[in-house]
Amino acid sequence: MKTEYVLLWTAVVLYGVSAFSYIFGLISKHDKIFSFGLYSALAGFVPHVLVIALRWLETGISPFITISESITFGIFCAVLIFLIFEFTNKKVRPLGVLIMPIAFVLMGWAGTLVKGAATQLAPALQSGWIWVHIIGAATGFGAVLTAAGLGLMYLLKEKKSGGIYDKLPELQALDNLSYRFVAGGFIMYGLMIVSGAFWSNQVKGNYWAWDPVEVWSLVSWLTYGIYLHLRITFGWRGKKLAWYALIAMAAMIISYWGIPFTFETFHKGFRIEH
């Protein structure tokens, strides 16, 4: 078995250990189990980084061409944001109860989609815009996933008290943190769409082609735009926005990976229509 596969499945296993640790920690209400889950995530992040590095060295180009690579890179950014946030804000230890199960499932799916050889990017598609496009998408995903996790923390703290729930930040602080991550994700998704349009114009001669992924990306961006509009203009706060952040994750995941996996689109393998 290639080293890359071993590293990828090692990351999957460690993310799985982390995910189950967070879930069990939430059920048993033991802080130490959250710490074990956090360090398991950190341990899994090391082989995760190596997987991306090996594929990059193998191709000499950006390591996010296939759906498997895209998922792997997206989860890389999400877990990186999660780890930075966890180590800088120790009051949100249970946050991984949403983020790590999603990372585990998606990385496992990515592992089943790995091809024997890395895909080479066609010369006509090589552009600096692809980096802006993919990094905008991946960091935007990580930001809104964190926002959804904070929304879940809000709902749990609102319903329950005592133990780990009393150690969480106040409800208003959780609400504000979630809002900031949504705002960051909205900006990065906007960057993704704009850079994707410039990239498309270089490759195909048009800025927008109503590709299913383009449409769903726009839907996701508008979904979070509505979140911001509801908060800023209509004064929505708390429980309603916490649920909104959780539900919006579904549309975002579908647009980011579900659509290119299901439909024949320009994004699936980055084909060029002549």
DRENPA-3360 file (N, C-alpha, C; in nm, 2 decimals, always signed):
BEGIN
1 = MKTEYVLL = +0.08/-0.12/+0.00/+0.00/+0.00/+0.00/+0.09/+0.12/+0.00 ~ +0.05/+0.22/-0.08/+0.13/+0.34/-0.09/+0.13/+0.42/+0.04 ~ +0.24/+0.49/+0.06/+0.26/+0.57/+0.19/+0.14/+0.67/+0.20 ~ +0.10/+0.72/+0.09/-0.01/+0.82/+0.09/-0.13/+0.76/+0.14 ~ -0.17/+0.64/+0.10/-0.29/+0.58/+0.15/-0.28/+0.55/+0.30 ~ -0.17/+0.50/+0.34/-0.15/+0.47/+0.49/-0.16/+0.60/+0.57 ~ -0.11/+0.71/+0.52/-0.12/+0.83/+0.60/-0.26/+0.88/+0.60 ~ -0.33/+0.87/+0.48/-0.47/+0.92/+0.48/-0.56/+0.84/+0.57;
9 = WTAVVLYG = -0.55/+0.71/+0.57/-0.63/+0.63/+0.66/-0.59/+0.64/+0.81 ~ -0.46/+0.67/+0.83/-0.42/+0.70/+0.97/-0.49/+0.83/+1.02 ~ -0.50/+0.93/+0.93/-0.57/+1.05/+0.96/-0.72/+1.02/+0.99 ~ -0.78/+0.94/+0.90/-0.92/+0.91/+0.92/-0.94/+0.84/+1.05 ~ -0.86/+0.74/+1.09/-0.88/+0.67/+1.22/-0.86/+0.77/+1.33 ~ -0.76/+0.85/+1.33/-0.74/+0.95/+1.44/-0.85/+1.05/+1.45 ~ -0.90/+1.09/+1.34/-1.02/+1.18/+1.34/-1.14/+1.11/+1.39 ~ -1.15/+0.98/+1.36/-1.26/+0.90/+1.42/-1.25/+0.89/+1.57;
17 = VSAFSYIF = -1.13/+0.86/+1.62/-1.11/+0.86/+1.76/-1.15/+0.99/+1.83 ~ -1.11/+1.10/+1.76/-1.14/+1.24/+1.81/-1.29/+1.26/+1.81 ~ -1.36/+1.22/+1.70/-1.50/+1.24/+1.69/-1.58/+1.16/+1.80 ~ -1.54/+1.04/+1.82/-1.61/+0.96/+1.93/-1.58/+1.01/+2.07 ~ -1.45/+1.06/+2.08/-1.42/+1.12/+2.21/-1.50/+1.24/+2.25 ~ -1.52/+1.32/+2.15/-1.61/+1.44/+2.17/-1.75/+1.40/+2.20 ~ -1.80/+1.31/+2.12/-1.94/+1.26/+2.15/-1.96/+1.20/+2.28 ~ -1.86/+1.11/+2.32/-1.87/+1.05/+2.45/-1.85/+1.15/+2.56;
25 = GLISKHDK = -1.76/+1.24/+2.54/-1.73/+1.35/+2.64/-1.85/+1.43/+2.66 ~ -1.93/+1.46/+2.56/-2.05/+1.54/+2.57/-2.16/+1.46/+2.65 ~ -2.16/+1.33/+2.62/-2.26/+1.24/+2.69/-2.22/+1.22/+2.84 ~ -2.09/+1.20/+2.87/-2.05/+1.17/+3.00/-2.02/+1.30/+3.08 ~ -2.00/+1.41/+3.01/-1.98/+1.54/+3.07/-1.84/+1.55/+3.14 ~ -1.74/+1.49/+3.07/-1.60/+1.49/+3.13/-1.51/+1.58/+3.04 ~ -1.45/+1.68/+3.10/-1.37/+1.77/+3.03/-1.24/+1.70/+2.97 ~ -1.19/+1.60/+3.05/-1.07/+1.54/+3.01/-1.08/+1.46/+2.88;
33 = IFSFGLYS = -1.20/+1.41/+2.85/-1.23/+1.34/+2.73/-1.23/+1.43/+2.61 ~ -1.27/+1.56/+2.63/-1.26/+1.66/+2.53/-1.11/+1.69/+2.49 ~ -1.03/+1.69/+2.60/-0.89/+1.72/+2.57/-0.83/+1.60/+2.49 ~ -0.87/+1.48/+2.52/-0.82/+1.36/+2.45/-0.87/+1.37/+2.30 ~ -0.99/+1.42/+2.28/-1.04/+1.43/+2.15/-0.97/+1.54/+2.07 ~ -0.93/+1.65/+2.14/-0.86/+1.76/+2.08/-0.72/+1.71/+2.03 ~ -0.65/+1.64/+2.12/-0.51/+1.60/+2.09/-0.51/+1.48/+1.99 ~ -0.62/+1.41/+1.98/-0.64/+1.31/+1.88/-0.66/+1.38/+1.74;
41 = ALAGFVPH = -0.73/+1.49/+1.74/-0.75/+1.56/+1.62/-0.61/+1.62/+1.57 ~ -0.54/+1.67/+1.67/-0.40/+1.73/+1.64/-0.31/+1.62/+1.58 ~ -0.32/+1.50/+1.64/-0.24/+1.38/+1.59/-0.28/+1.34/+1.45 ~ -0.41/+1.35/+1.42/-0.46/+1.31/+1.29/-0.42/+1.42/+1.19 ~ -0.41/+1.54/+1.23/-0.38/+1.65/+1.14/-0.24/+1.64/+1.08 ~ -0.15/+1.57/+1.15/-0.01/+1.56/+1.11/+0.00/+1.47/+0.98 ~ -0.06/+1.35/+0.98/-0.06/+1.27/+0.86/-0.15/+1.33/+0.75 ~ -0.25/+1.41/+0.79/-0.33/+1.48/+0.69/-0.25/+1.58/+0.61;
49 = VLVIALRW = -0.17/+1.65/+0.68/-0.08/+1.75/+0.61/+0.02/+1.67/+0.52 ~ +0.07/+1.56/+0.57/+0.16/+1.48/+0.49/+0.10/+1.43/+0.36 ~ -0.03/+1.39/+0.37/-0.10/+1.34/+0.25/-0.10/+1.45/+0.14 ~ -0.14/+1.57/+0.18/-0.14/+1.68/+0.09/-0.01/+1.71/+0.03 ~ +0.09/+1.71/+0.12/+0.23/+1.74/+0.07/+0.28/+1.63/-0.03 ~ +0.26/+1.50/+0.00/+0.30/+1.40/-0.09/+0.24/+1.41/-0.23 ~ +0.11/+1.44/-0.23/+0.04/+1.45/-0.36/+0.08/+1.57/-0.43 ~ +0.11/+1.67/-0.36/+0.17/+1.80/-0.42/+0.30/+1.77/-0.49;
57 = LETGISPF = +0.39/+1.70/-0.41/+0.52/+1.66/-0.47/+0.51/+1.57/-0.59 ~ +0.41/+1.48/-0.58/+0.40/+1.39/-0.69/+0.36/+1.46/-0.82 ~ +0.27/+1.56/-0.81/+0.22/+1.63/-0.93/+0.30/+1.76/-0.97 ~ +0.35/+1.82/-0.86/+0.41/+1.95/-0.88/+0.31/+2.06/-0.90 ~ +0.18/+2.03/-0.88/+0.08/+2.13/-0.90/-0.01/+2.13/-0.78 ~ -0.11/+2.22/-0.78/-0.20/+2.23/-0.67/-0.27/+2.10/-0.64 ~ -0.27/+2.06/-0.51/-0.33/+1.92/-0.47/-0.47/+1.92/-0.44 ~ -0.56/+1.98/-0.53/-0.70/+1.98/-0.51/-0.78/+1.97/-0.64;
65 = ITISESIT = -0.73/+1.88/-0.73/-0.80/+1.87/-0.86/-0.92/+1.77/-0.86 ~ -0.90/+1.65/-0.80/-1.01/+1.55/-0.80/-1.10/+1.58/-0.68 ~ -1.21/+1.52/-0.68/-1.30/+1.54/-0.56/-1.24/+1.49/-0.43 ~ -1.17/+1.38/-0.44/-1.10/+1.33/-0.32/-1.00/+1.44/-0.27 ~ -0.92/+1.50/-0.36/-0.83/+1.60/-0.32/-0.90/+1.72/-0.26 ~ -1.01/+1.76/-0.33/-1.08/+1.88/-0.28/-1.14/+1.86/-0.14 ~ -1.19/+1.74/-0.12/-1.24/+1.71/+0.02/-1.13/+1.71/+0.12 ~ -1.02/+1.65/+0.08/-0.90/+1.64/+0.17/-0.85/+1.78/+0.21;
73 = FGIFCAVL = -0.85/+1.87/+0.11/-0.80/+2.01/+0.13/-0.90/+2.09/+0.21 ~ -1.03/+2.07/+0.18/-1.13/+2.14/+0.25/-1.13/+2.11/+0.40 ~ -1.12/+1.98/+0.43/-1.11/+1.93/+0.57/-0.99/+1.98/+0.64 ~ -0.88/+1.98/+0.56/-0.75/+2.04/+0.61/-0.77/+2.18/+0.67 ~ -0.84/+2.27/+0.59/-0.86/+2.40/+0.63/-0.95/+2.41/+0.75 ~ -1.06/+2.32/+0.75/-1.16/+2.32/+0.85/-1.09/+2.28/+0.99 ~ -1.01/+2.17/+0.98/-0.95/+2.13/+1.10/-0.84/+2.22/+1.15 ~ -0.77/+2.29/+1.06/-0.67/+2.39/+1.10/-0.74/+2.51/+1.17;
81 = IFLIFEFT = -0.85/+2.56/+1.12/-0.92/+2.66/+1.19/-0.97/+2.62/+1.32 ~ -1.03/+2.50/+1.33/-1.08/+2.44/+1.45/-0.97/+2.43/+1.56 ~ -0.85/+2.38/+1.52/-0.74/+2.36/+1.61/-0.69/+2.49/+1.67 ~ -0.67/+2.59/+1.58/-0.63/+2.72/+1.62/-0.73/+2.78/+1.72 ~ -0.86/+2.77/+1.69/-0.96/+2.83/+1.77/-0.96/+2.76/+1.91 ~ -0.95/+2.62/+1.91/-0.95/+2.55/+2.03/-0.84/+2.58/+2.12 ~ -0.72/+2.59/+2.06/-0.60/+2.62/+2.15/-0.59/+2.76/+2.19 ~ -0.66/+2.85/+2.13/-0.66/+2.99/+2.17/-0.78/+3.03/+2.25;
89 = NKKVRPLG = -0.88/+2.94/+2.26/-1.00/+2.97/+2.34/-1.05/+2.84/+2.41 ~ -1.00/+2.82/+2.53/-1.02/+2.70/+2.60/-1.16/+2.69/+2.66 ~ -1.24/+2.79/+2.64/-1.38/+2.78/+2.69/-1.48/+2.71/+2.59 ~ -1.43/+2.67/+2.48/-1.52/+2.61/+2.38/-1.47/+2.46/+2.35 ~ -1.42/+2.39/+2.45/-1.37/+2.26/+2.43/-1.47/+2.16/+2.36 ~ -1.60/+2.17/+2.39/-1.70/+2.07/+2.33/-1.72/+2.10/+2.18 ~ -1.66/+2.21/+2.12/-1.69/+2.25/+1.98/-1.67/+2.13/+1.89 ~ -1.57/+2.04/+1.92/-1.54/+1.94/+1.82/-1.65/+1.83/+1.81;
97 = VLIMPIAF = -1.76/+1.84/+1.89/-1.86/+1.74/+1.88/-1.94/+1.75/+1.75 ~ -1.93/+1.86/+1.68/-1.99/+1.87/+1.55/-1.88/+1.86/+1.44 ~ -1.77/+1.94/+1.46/-1.67/+1.95/+1.36/-1.59/+1.82/+1.33 ~ -1.55/+1.75/+1.44/-1.47/+1.63/+1.41/-1.55/+1.51/+1.35 ~ -1.68/+1.49/+1.39/-1.76/+1.38/+1.32/-1.77/+1.41/+1.17 ~ -1.79/+1.54/+1.13/-1.80/+1.58/+0.99/-1.66/+1.56/+0.92 ~ -1.56/+1.60/+0.99/-1.42/+1.57/+0.94/-1.40/+1.43/+0.92 ~ -1.44/+1.35/+1.01/-1.41/+1.20/+1.01/-1.49/+1.14/+0.89;
105 = VLMGWAGT = -1.62/+1.17/+0.87/-1.70/+1.12/+0.77/-1.65/+1.16/+0.63 ~ -1.62/+1.29/+0.61/-1.58/+1.34/+0.48/-1.44/+1.29/+0.45 ~ -1.35/+1.28/+0.54/-1.22/+1.22/+0.51/-1.23/+1.07/+0.48 ~ -1.32/+1.00/+0.55/-1.34/+0.86/+0.51/-1.39/+0.85/+0.37 ~ -1.48/+0.94/+0.33/-1.54/+0.94/+0.20/-1.43/+0.97/+0.10 ~ -1.34/+1.07/+0.13/-1.23/+1.10/+0.04/-1.14/+0.98/+0.02 ~ -1.12/+0.90/+0.13/-1.03/+0.79/+0.12/-1.09/+0.68/+0.02 ~ -1.22/+0.67/+0.01/-1.28/+0.57/-0.08/-1.27/+0.62/-0.23;
113 = LVKGAATQ = -1.24/+0.75/-0.25/-1.24/+0.81/-0.38/-1.10/+0.83/-0.44 ~ -1.00/+0.80/-0.36/-0.86/+0.82/-0.40/-0.83/+0.74/-0.52 ~ -0.77/+0.80/-0.62/-0.73/+0.73/-0.74/-0.58/+0.69/-0.73 ~ -0.54/+0.58/-0.81/-0.41/+0.53/-0.80/-0.30/+0.63/-0.83 ~ -0.33/+0.72/-0.93/-0.23/+0.82/-0.97/-0.29/+0.96/-0.96 ~ -0.21/+1.05/-0.92/-0.26/+1.19/-0.91/-0.29/+1.24/-1.05 ~ -0.40/+1.32/-1.05/-0.45/+1.38/-1.17/-0.37/+1.50/-1.21 ~ -0.32/+1.51/-1.34/-0.25/+1.63/-1.38/-0.34/+1.73/-1.43;
121 = LAPALQSG = -0.32/+1.86/-1.40/-0.40/+1.97/-1.44/-0.36/+2.01/-1.58 ~ -0.46/+2.02/-1.67/-0.43/+2.06/-1.80/-0.37/+2.20/-1.81 ~ -0.27/+2.22/-1.89/-0.20/+2.35/-1.90/-0.29/+2.47/-1.92 ~ -0.40/+2.45/-1.99/-0.50/+2.56/-2.02/-0.57/+2.60/-1.89 ~ -0.57/+2.51/-1.79/-0.64/+2.54/-1.66/-0.55/+2.60/-1.55 ~ -0.42/+2.60/-1.58/-0.33/+2.65/-1.48/-0.33/+2.80/-1.47 ~ -0.37/+2.85/-1.35/-0.38/+2.99/-1.34/-0.37/+3.02/-1.19 ~ -0.32/+3.14/-1.16/-0.32/+3.19/-1.02/-0.45/+3.20/-0.96;
129 = WIWVHIIG = -0.56/+3.21/-1.04/-0.69/+3.23/-0.99/-0.74/+3.10/-0.92 ~ -0.69/+2.98/-0.96/-0.73/+2.86/-0.90/-0.70/+2.85/-0.75 ~ -0.58/+2.91/-0.72/-0.54/+2.91/-0.58/-0.63/+3.00/-0.49 ~ -0.66/+3.12/-0.55/-0.76/+3.21/-0.48/-0.89/+3.14/-0.46 ~ -0.94/+3.08/-0.57/-1.07/+3.01/-0.58/-1.08/+2.90/-0.47 ~ -0.98/+2.81/-0.47/-0.99/+2.70/-0.38/-0.97/+2.74/-0.24 ~ -0.87/+2.82/-0.21/-0.84/+2.87/-0.07/-0.97/+2.94/-0.02 ~ -1.03/+3.02/-0.10/-1.15/+3.09/-0.06/-1.26/+2.99/-0.02;
137 = AATGFGAV = -1.28/+2.89/-0.11/-1.38/+2.79/-0.08/-1.35/+2.71/+0.05 ~ -1.22/+2.67/+0.06/-1.19/+2.58/+0.17/-1.19/+2.66/+0.31 ~ -1.14/+2.78/+0.31/-1.14/+2.85/+0.43/-1.28/+2.90/+0.47 ~ -1.36/+2.93/+0.36/-1.50/+2.96/+0.39/-1.58/+2.85/+0.45 ~ -1.55/+2.73/+0.40/-1.61/+2.61/+0.46/-1.57/+2.59/+0.60 ~ -1.44/+2.61/+0.63/-1.40/+2.59/+0.77/-1.46/+2.69/+0.86 ~ -1.48/+2.82/+0.81/-1.54/+2.92/+0.89/-1.68/+2.89/+0.93 ~ -1.76/+2.86/+0.82/-1.90/+2.83/+0.85/-1.93/+2.70/+0.93;
145 = LTAAGLGL = -1.84/+2.61/+0.91/-1.85/+2.49/+0.99/-1.83/+2.52/+1.14 ~ -1.73/+2.60/+1.17/-1.70/+2.65/+1.30/-1.82/+2.73/+1.36 ~ -1.88/+2.81/+1.27/-2.00/+2.88/+1.31/-2.12/+2.79/+1.35 ~ -2.13/+2.68/+1.27/-2.24/+2.59/+1.30/-2.21/+2.52/+1.43 ~ -2.08/+2.48/+1.46/-2.05/+2.42/+1.58/-2.08/+2.51/+1.70 ~ -2.05/+2.64/+1.69/-2.08/+2.74/+1.79/-2.23/+2.75/+1.81 ~ -2.31/+2.74/+1.70/-2.45/+2.74/+1.71/-2.50/+2.62/+1.79 ~ -2.44/+2.51/+1.77/-2.48/+2.39/+1.85/-2.45/+2.41/+1.99;
153 = MYLLKEKK = -2.33/+2.47/+2.02/-2.29/+2.50/+2.16/-2.40/+2.59/+2.22 ~ -2.44/+2.69/+2.15/-2.55/+2.78/+2.20/-2.67/+2.71/+2.24 ~ -2.72/+2.62/+2.15/-2.84/+2.54/+2.17/-2.83/+2.45/+2.29 ~ -2.71/+2.39/+2.31/-2.69/+2.30/+2.42/-2.69/+2.38/+2.55 ~ -2.62/+2.49/+2.55/-2.61/+2.57/+2.68/-2.74/+2.63/+2.71 ~ -2.82/+2.66/+2.61/-2.95/+2.72/+2.64/-3.05/+2.62/+2.71 ~ -3.03/+2.50/+2.67/-3.12/+2.39/+2.72/-3.08/+2.33/+2.85 ~ -2.94/+2.32/+2.87/-2.89/+2.25/+2.98/-2.80/+2.34/+3.07;
161 = SGGIYDKL = -2.77/+2.30/+3.19/-2.69/+2.38/+3.28/-2.61/+2.28/+3.37 ~ -2.50/+2.34/+3.43/-2.42/+2.26/+3.51/-2.30/+2.19/+3.44 ~ -2.20/+2.17/+3.51/-2.08/+2.10/+3.46/-2.02/+2.17/+3.34 ~ -2.00/+2.10/+3.23/-1.94/+2.15/+3.11/-2.01/+2.27/+3.05 ~ -2.14/+2.27/+3.07/-2.22/+2.38/+3.01/-2.20/+2.51/+3.07 ~ -2.17/+2.51/+3.20/-2.14/+2.63/+3.28/-2.01/+2.69/+3.24 ~ -1.92/+2.60/+3.19/-1.78/+2.64/+3.15/-1.78/+2.71/+3.01 ~ -1.89/+2.69/+2.93/-1.90/+2.75/+2.80/-1.91/+2.90/+2.81;
169 = PELQALDN = -1.87/+2.98/+2.71/-1.89/+3.12/+2.72/-2.04/+3.15/+2.73 ~ -2.07/+3.27/+2.77/-2.21/+3.31/+2.78/-2.28/+3.31/+2.65 ~ -2.41/+3.29/+2.65/-2.49/+3.28/+2.52/-2.46/+3.39/+2.43 ~ -2.46/+3.51/+2.47/-2.43/+3.63/+2.39/-2.30/+3.62/+2.32 ~ -2.20/+3.57/+2.40/-2.06/+3.55/+2.35/-2.06/+3.45/+2.24 ~ -2.13/+3.34/+2.26/-2.14/+3.23/+2.16/-2.21/+3.28/+2.03 ~ -2.31/+3.36/+2.05/-2.38/+3.41/+1.94/-2.30/+3.51/+1.86 ~ -2.22/+3.59/+1.92/-2.13/+3.68/+1.86/-2.02/+3.61/+1.78;
177 = LSYRFVAG = -1.96/+3.51/+1.85/-1.85/+3.43/+1.78/-1.91/+3.36/+1.65 ~ -2.02/+3.31/+1.66/-2.08/+3.24/+1.55/-2.10/+3.34/+1.43 ~ -2.15/+3.46/+1.47/-2.17/+3.57/+1.37/-2.04/+3.61/+1.30 ~ -1.94/+3.62/+1.38/-1.81/+3.66/+1.32/-1.76/+3.55/+1.22 ~ -1.77/+3.42/+1.26/-1.73/+3.32/+1.17/-1.81/+3.31/+1.04 ~ -1.94/+3.34/+1.05/-2.03/+3.34/+0.93/-1.99/+3.46/+0.85 ~ -1.96/+3.57/+0.91/-1.92/+3.69/+0.83/-1.79/+3.66/+0.75 ~ -1.69/+3.59/+0.82/-1.57/+3.56/+0.76/-1.59/+3.46/+0.65;
185 = GFIMYGLM = -1.68/+3.36/+0.67/-1.71/+3.26/+0.57/-1.77/+3.33/+0.45 ~ -1.86/+3.42/+0.47/-1.93/+3.49/+0.36/-1.83/+3.57/+0.28 ~ -1.74/+3.63/+0.34/-1.63/+3.70/+0.26/-1.55/+3.61/+0.18 ~ -1.51/+3.50/+0.24/-1.43/+3.40/+0.17/-1.50/+3.33/+0.05 ~ -1.63/+3.31/+0.07/-1.72/+3.25/-0.03/-1.73/+3.35/-0.15 ~ -1.74/+3.48/-0.11/-1.75/+3.58/-0.22/-1.62/+3.59/-0.30 ~ -1.51/+3.57/-0.23/-1.38/+3.57/-0.30/-1.37/+3.45/-0.39 ~ -1.43/+3.33/-0.34/-1.43/+3.21/-0.42/-1.51/+3.23/-0.55;
193 = IVSGAFWS = -1.62/+3.30/-0.54/-1.71/+3.32/-0.66/-1.64/+3.42/-0.76 ~ -1.59/+3.53/-0.71/-1.53/+3.63/-0.79/-1.41/+3.57/-0.86 ~ -1.32/+3.50/-0.79/-1.20/+3.44/-0.85/-1.23/+3.33/-0.94 ~ -1.34/+3.26/-0.91/-1.38/+3.15/-1.00/-1.43/+3.21/-1.14 ~ -1.50/+3.32/-1.13/-1.55/+3.39/-1.25/-1.43/+3.43/-1.34 ~ -1.33/+3.49/-1.28/-1.21/+3.53/-1.35/-1.14/+3.41/-1.41 ~ -1.13/+3.31/-1.33/-1.06/+3.18/-1.38/-1.14/+3.13/-1.50 ~ -1.27/+3.12/-1.49/-1.36/+3.07/-1.59/-1.34/+3.15/-1.72;
201 = NQVKGNYW = -1.33/+3.28/-1.71/-1.31/+3.37/-1.82/-1.18/+3.34/-1.89 ~ -1.07/+3.31/-1.82/-0.95/+3.28/-1.88/-0.95/+3.15/-1.95 ~ -1.03/+3.05/-1.89/-1.03/+2.91/-1.95/-1.13/+2.90/-2.06 ~ -1.25/+2.95/-2.04/-1.36/+2.92/-2.13/-1.41/+3.05/-2.20 ~ -1.36/+3.17/-2.16/-1.41/+3.29/-2.23/-1.53/+3.35/-2.18 ~ -1.59/+3.30/-2.07/-1.70/+3.36/-2.01/-1.69/+3.36/-1.86 ~ -1.75/+3.45/-1.79/-1.74/+3.47/-1.65/-1.84/+3.38/-1.57 ~ -1.95/+3.34/-1.64/-2.05/+3.26/-1.57/-2.13/+3.18/-1.67;
209 = AWDPVEVW = -2.14/+3.05/-1.64/-2.20/+2.95/-1.74/-2.32/+2.88/-1.68 ~ -2.36/+2.91/-1.56/-2.47/+2.84/-1.49/-2.44/+2.70/-1.48 ~ -2.31/+2.66/-1.46/-2.27/+2.53/-1.42/-2.34/+2.50/-1.28 ~ -2.39/+2.37/-1.26/-2.46/+2.34/-1.14/-2.38/+2.38/-1.01 ~ -2.25/+2.36/-1.02/-2.17/+2.40/-0.90/-2.17/+2.55/-0.88 ~ -2.16/+2.62/-0.99/-2.17/+2.77/-0.98/-2.30/+2.81/-0.92 ~ -2.40/+2.75/-0.96/-2.54/+2.79/-0.91/-2.55/+2.76/-0.76 ~ -2.50/+2.64/-0.72/-2.51/+2.60/-0.58/-2.42/+2.68/-0.50;
217 = SLVSWLTY = -2.30/+2.72/-0.55/-2.21/+2.80/-0.48/-2.27/+2.94/-0.45 ~ -2.34/+2.99/-0.55/-2.41/+3.12/-0.53/-2.52/+3.10/-0.43 ~ -2.59/+2.99/-0.43/-2.70/+2.97/-0.34/-2.64/+2.97/-0.19 ~ -2.53/+2.90/-0.18/-2.46/+2.89/-0.05/-2.42/+3.03/+0.00 ~ -2.36/+3.11/-0.09/-2.32/+3.24/-0.06/-2.44/+3.33/-0.01 ~ -2.55/+3.32/-0.09/-2.67/+3.40/-0.06/-2.73/+3.35/+0.07 ~ -2.72/+3.22/+0.10/-2.77/+3.17/+0.22/-2.71/+3.24/+0.34 ~ -2.58/+3.25/+0.34/-2.51/+3.32/+0.45/-2.52/+3.47/+0.44;
225 = GIYLHLRI = -2.55/+3.52/+0.32/-2.58/+3.66/+0.31/-2.71/+3.69/+0.38 ~ -2.81/+3.60/+0.37/-2.94/+3.62/+0.43/-2.92/+3.61/+0.58 ~ -2.83/+3.52/+0.63/-2.80/+3.52/+0.77/-2.76/+3.65/+0.82 ~ -2.66/+3.71/+0.75/-2.61/+3.85/+0.79/-2.72/+3.95/+0.79 ~ -2.80/+3.94/+0.68/-2.91/+4.04/+0.67/-3.01/+4.03/+0.78 ~ -3.05/+3.90/+0.82/-3.14/+3.88/+0.93/-3.09/+3.94/+1.06 ~ -2.96/+3.92/+1.08/-2.90/+3.97/+1.20/-2.88/+4.12/+1.21 ~ -2.83/+4.18/+1.10/-2.80/+4.32/+1.10/-2.92/+4.41/+1.08;
233 = TFGWRGKK = -3.01/+4.37/+0.99/-3.12/+4.45/+0.95/-3.24/+4.42/+1.04 ~ -3.27/+4.29/+1.07/-3.39/+4.26/+1.14/-3.36/+4.22/+1.29 ~ -3.24/+4.22/+1.32/-3.20/+4.21/+1.47/-3.22/+4.07/+1.52 ~ -3.21/+3.97/+1.43/-3.22/+3.83/+1.48/-3.10/+3.80/+1.56 ~ -3.12/+3.72/+1.67/-3.01/+3.68/+1.76/-3.04/+3.54/+1.81 ~ -2.94/+3.49/+1.87/-2.96/+3.37/+1.96/-3.01/+3.24/+1.89 ~ -3.11/+3.18/+1.94/-3.16/+3.05/+1.90/-3.19/+3.04/+1.75 ~ -3.26/+3.14/+1.70/-3.30/+3.13/+1.56/-3.18/+3.13/+1.46;
241 = LAWYALIA = -3.08/+3.21/+1.49/-2.96/+3.21/+1.41/-2.87/+3.09/+1.43 ~ -2.88/+3.03/+1.55/-2.80/+2.91/+1.58/-2.86/+2.79/+1.50 ~ -2.99/+2.78/+1.49/-3.05/+2.68/+1.40/-3.02/+2.71/+1.26 ~ -3.02/+2.84/+1.22/-3.00/+2.88/+1.08/-2.86/+2.83/+1.04 ~ -2.76/+2.86/+1.13/-2.62/+2.82/+1.10/-2.60/+2.67/+1.08 ~ -2.68/+2.59/+1.16/-2.67/+2.45/+1.15/-2.73/+2.40/+1.02 ~ -2.85/+2.45/+0.99/-2.92/+2.41/+0.86/-2.85/+2.45/+0.74 ~ -2.79/+2.57/+0.74/-2.72/+2.62/+0.62/-2.60/+2.53/+0.59;
249 = MAAMIISY = -2.55/+2.46/+0.68/-2.44/+2.37/+0.66/-2.47/+2.27/+0.55 ~ -2.60/+2.22/+0.55/-2.64/+2.12/+0.46/-2.63/+2.17/+0.31 ~ -2.68/+2.29/+0.29/-2.67/+2.35/+0.15/-2.52/+2.37/+0.11 ~ -2.44/+2.41/+0.21/-2.30/+2.43/+0.18/-2.23/+2.31/+0.14 ~ -2.25/+2.20/+0.21/-2.18/+2.07/+0.18/-2.23/+2.01/+0.05 ~ -2.36/+2.03/+0.02/-2.41/+1.98/-0.11/-2.34/+2.05/-0.22 ~ -2.33/+2.18/-0.21/-2.28/+2.26/-0.32/-2.13/+2.24/-0.34 ~ -2.06/+2.22/-0.23/-1.91/+2.20/-0.23/-1.87/+2.07/-0.29;
257 = WGIPFTFE = -1.94/+1.96/-0.25/-1.89/+1.83/-0.29/-2.00/+1.74/-0.35 ~ -2.13/+1.76/-0.30/-2.23/+1.67/-0.35/-2.26/+1.69/-0.50 ~ -2.28/+1.82/-0.54/-2.31/+1.84/-0.68/-2.20/+1.80/-0.78 ~ -2.07/+1.83/-0.76/-1.97/+1.78/-0.85/-1.96/+1.63/-0.85 ~ -2.00/+1.56/-0.75/-1.99/+1.42/-0.74/-2.11/+1.36/-0.82 ~ -2.22/+1.42/-0.82/-2.34/+1.37/-0.87/-2.36/+1.40/-1.02 ~ -2.33/+1.52/-1.06/-2.36/+1.57/-1.20/-2.23/+1.58/-1.28 ~ -2.24/+1.57/-1.41/-2.13/+1.59/-1.50/-2.12/+1.75/-1.52;
265 = TFHKGFRI = -2.02/+1.81/-1.45/-2.00/+1.95/-1.46/-1.86/+1.98/-1.50 ~ -1.84/+2.11/-1.52/-1.70/+2.16/-1.55/-1.61/+2.13/-1.43 ~ -1.66/+2.14/-1.31/-1.58/+2.12/-1.19/-1.54/+1.98/-1.17 ~ -1.62/+1.88/-1.23/-1.58/+1.74/-1.21/-1.47/+1.70/-1.30 ~ -1.35/+1.71/-1.25/-1.23/+1.68/-1.33/-1.18/+1.80/-1.41 ~ -1.25/+1.92/-1.38/-1.20/+2.04/-1.45/-1.19/+2.02/-1.60 ~ -1.30/+1.97/-1.66/-1.30/+1.96/-1.81/-1.32/+2.09/-1.88 ~ -1.27/+2.10/-2.00/-1.30/+2.22/-2.08/-1.39/+2.18/-2.20;
273 = EH = -1.49/+2.26/-2.22/-1.58/+2.23/-2.33/-1.53/+2.32/-2.45 ~ -1.51/+2.25/-2.56/-1.46/+2.31/-2.68/-1.58/+2.33/-2.78;
% end
